[in-house]
Amino acid sequence: MGRLSATAVKTAKEPGRYGDGDGLYLVISSKGGKSWVCRIQKNGRRRDIGLGSAKTVSLVLARQRAGKARMQVEAGLDPIAERRKEAGIPTFREAALKVYAENEATWKNRKHRG
């Protein structure tokens, strides 16, 4: 790990993926936007996890976030679901049950409640 340097991240302008090692990539879009992506594979399934914009996330922080994501995957957790939990974003099921509970009293027809 550690093939990229802070200077290389700053000066890179050519669109593409630049690997740092251990699945961490600096991705530069065709319009010049830079972002960090961590590629993880578990049980034959590959997943790219966004770690933030290179403007706001330094190379050191991107490496830390990638390490944390890899540890979560090894522990059997989904890093994206864990991030949503930390942010307080409910799952679809939780949101649907909440909406149902809030509106159940307003439905007069038994079919609508069902």
Stockholm file with secondary structure:
# STOCKHOLM 1.0

chainA/1-114         MGRLSATAVKTAKEPGRYGDGDGLYLVISSKGGKSWVCRIQKNGRRRDIGLGSAKTVSLVLARQRAGKARMQVEAGLDPIAERRKEAGIPTFREAALKVYAENEATWKNRKHRG
#=GR chainA/1-114 SS CCCCCHHHHHHCCSSEEEEEETTEEEEECTTSCEEEEEEEEETTEEEEEEEEETTTSCHHHHHHHHHHHHHHHHTTCCHHHHHHHHHTCCCHHHHHHHHHHHHGGGCCSHHHHC
#=GC SS_cons         CCCCCHHHHHHCCSSEEEEEETTEEEEECTTSCEEEEEEEEETTEEEEEEEEETTTSCHHHHHHHHHHHHHHHHTTCCHHHHHHHHHTCCCHHHHHHHHHHHHGGGCCSHHHHC
//
